[in-house]
Amino acid sequence: MIIFGIDIGLTGALAWIASDGQMGVEDLATTEVRGENLIDCRALATRVREIAPADVACLAVIEDVRPRPMGNADKHGNTMHSQGSLMRSRGHVEAVLAIRGIRLEVVQPQSWKREFGLLRKKDAPAVDKDAACLKALDLWPHLQGDLARKRDHNRADALLIARFGQMRFA
């Protein structure tokens, strides 16, 4: 079985963990359509087929991303445009997985983050995005090269989401 963890978004990532121990992580491919960046559905579908041929059982786990009330836009950094983009990206990812016939599990961010100690404690500062990288490197030190950039917290999230799926749904 191959379990995919997908951190949705234009700077998101695709991770996979196979039952034989093979694994990997990479950025989601994007493409420009009429001046707008979008998830490259064709590239994602091709990559999923390369990683998991049709005769291999698969599971995909994604975070339950949702629009937030606009009153919190300044607090969360989500504008109406970024929320629309995130929901569009979710739809693209879900469509690719559905076409491939991959079972999908949607998890709450709090669920997988709690599992790995990444939730902010009440009245404490926000958890640093580097915390996900550090946790992923604790679990998979051989992936240091894949988690070396400052923006690789998205890759770390995808890996941890895949691991959460492996622990809960496989």
C-alpha positions as CSV (number, residue, x, y, z in Angstrom):
1,M,0.0,0.0,0.0
2,I,1.1,3.5,-0.7
3,I,-0.1,6.4,1.5
4,F,0.0,9.9,0.1
5,G,0.0,13.0,2.3
6,I,-0.8,16.2,0.5
7,D,-0.3,19.7,1.8
8,I,-2.7,21.6,-0.3
9,G,-1.9,24.9,-1.8
10,L,0.2,26.6,-4.5
11,T,3.3,26.1,-2.3
12,G,2.1,22.7,-1.1
13,A,3.7,19.3,-1.3
14,L,3.2,15.7,-2.1
15,A,4.6,13.0,0.2
16,W,4.3,9.2,0.0
17,I,5.1,6.3,2.3
18,A,5.0,2.8,0.9
19,S,4.5,-0.4,2.9
20,D,7.9,-1.6,1.7
21,G,9.6,1.4,3.3
22,Q,10.1,3.6,0.3
23,M,9.1,7.2,0.6
24,G,9.6,10.6,-0.9
25,V,8.4,14.2,-0.8
26,E,8.3,16.9,-3.4
27,D,6.7,20.3,-4.1
28,L,3.4,20.3,-5.9
29,A,3.8,21.4,-9.5
30,T,2.0,24.5,-10.6
31,T,1.2,26.0,-14.0
32,E,0.1,29.4,-15.2
33,V,-3.3,29.6,-16.8
34,R,-4.5,33.0,-18.1
35,G,-2.0,34.8,-15.8
36,E,-3.0,32.8,-12.7
37,N,-0.9,30.1,-10.9
38,L,-2.8,26.9,-10.4
39,I,-2.0,23.3,-9.3
40,D,-0.9,21.5,-12.4
41,C,-3.4,18.7,-12.4
42,R,-1.8,16.9,-15.3
43,A,1.6,16.9,-13.6
44,L,0.1,15.7,-10.3
45,A,-1.9,12.9,-12.0
46,T,1.3,11.8,-13.9
47,R,3.3,11.8,-10.7
48,V,0.8,9.9,-8.8
49,R,0.7,7.2,-11.6
50,E,4.5,7.0,-11.5
51,I,4.6,6.5,-7.8
52,A,1.6,4.2,-7.6
53,P,0.7,2.2,-10.7
54,A,-3.0,1.3,-11.0
55,D,-2.6,-2.1,-9.5
56,V,-1.2,-0.8,-6.2
57,A,-3.6,0.0,-3.3
58,C,-3.5,3.6,-2.3
59,L,-4.8,6.0,0.3
60,A,-4.5,9.8,0.2
61,V,-4.8,12.0,3.2
62,I,-5.3,15.7,3.0
63,E,-6.0,18.4,5.5
64,D,-9.5,19.7,5.8
65,V,-8.8,23.2,4.5
66,R,-11.7,25.6,4.6
67,P,-12.4,29.3,4.2
68,R,-12.2,31.3,7.3
69,P,-14.4,34.3,8.3
70,M,-13.0,37.4,6.8
71,G,-13.0,39.1,10.2
72,N,-9.9,37.0,10.9
73,A,-8.1,37.9,7.7
74,D,-5.4,40.0,9.3
75,K,-4.9,37.4,12.1
76,H,-4.5,34.4,9.8
77,G,-3.1,36.2,6.8
78,N,-5.9,34.8,4.6
79,T,-7.4,37.2,2.2
80,M,-10.5,36.4,0.2
81,H,-8.3,35.8,-2.9
82,S,-5.9,33.4,-1.0
83,Q,-8.9,31.5,0.5
84,G,-10.4,31.1,-3.0
85,S,-7.1,29.9,-4.3
86,L,-6.7,27.3,-1.5
87,M,-10.2,26.0,-2.1
88,R,-9.6,25.8,-5.9
89,S,-6.3,23.9,-5.2
90,R,-8.2,21.5,-2.9
91,G,-10.7,20.8,-5.7
92,H,-7.9,20.1,-8.2
93,V,-6.2,17.7,-5.8
94,E,-9.5,15.9,-5.0
95,A,-10.4,15.6,-8.7
96,V,-7.0,14.0,-9.5
97,L,-7.4,11.5,-6.7
98,A,-11.0,10.7,-7.6
99,I,-10.1,10.1,-11.3
100,R,-7.3,7.8,-10.2
101,G,-9.7,6.0,-7.9
102,I,-7.6,6.6,-4.7
103,R,-9.4,6.5,-1.4
104,L,-9.4,9.9,0.3
105,E,-9.4,10.7,4.0
106,V,-9.8,14.3,5.1
107,V,-8.3,15.1,8.5
108,Q,-8.6,18.1,10.7
109,P,-5.4,20.1,11.1
110,Q,-5.7,19.8,14.9
111,S,-5.8,16.0,14.7
112,W,-2.6,15.4,12.9
113,K,-0.8,18.3,14.5
114,R,-1.8,17.1,18.0
115,E,-0.4,13.6,17.1
116,F,3.0,15.1,16.5
117,G,3.1,17.8,19.3
118,L,2.7,20.7,16.9
119,L,-0.4,22.3,18.4
120,R,0.0,25.7,20.0
121,K,-0.6,25.6,23.8
122,K,-3.3,27.9,25.1
123,D,-1.9,31.5,25.7
124,A,1.4,30.4,24.1
125,P,3.0,31.9,21.0
126,A,2.2,30.2,17.7
127,V,4.1,27.0,16.9
128,D,7.0,27.9,14.6
129,K,6.7,26.4,11.1
130,D,10.2,24.9,11.6
131,A,8.7,22.6,14.3
132,A,7.2,20.5,11.5
133,C,10.6,20.2,9.8
134,L,12.3,19.2,13.0
135,K,9.6,16.6,13.8
136,A,9.9,15.1,10.3
137,L,13.7,15.0,10.5
138,D,13.4,13.2,13.9
139,L,11.3,10.6,12.1
140,W,13.2,10.5,8.8
141,P,16.8,11.9,9.2
142,H,17.7,10.6,5.7
143,L,15.3,13.2,4.2
144,Q,17.5,16.2,5.4
145,G,18.2,17.2,1.9
146,D,14.5,17.3,1.1
147,L,13.7,19.5,4.1
148,A,16.7,21.9,3.9
149,R,15.0,25.1,2.5
150,K,13.1,27.5,4.8
151,R,9.9,26.9,2.8
152,D,10.1,23.1,3.2
153,H,7.7,23.2,6.1
154,N,5.1,22.4,3.5
155,R,7.0,19.2,2.6
156,A,7.3,18.4,6.3
157,D,3.5,18.9,6.8
158,A,2.9,16.5,3.8
159,L,5.1,13.9,5.3
160,L,3.5,14.1,8.7
161,I,0.0,14.0,7.2
162,A,1.0,10.8,5.3
163,R,2.4,9.3,8.5
164,F,-0.8,10.2,10.4
165,G,-2.8,8.5,7.6
166,Q,-0.5,5.4,7.9
167,M,-1.2,5.3,11.7
168,R,-4.9,5.9,11.5
169,F,-6.3,4.6,8.3
170,A,-4.0,1.9,6.8
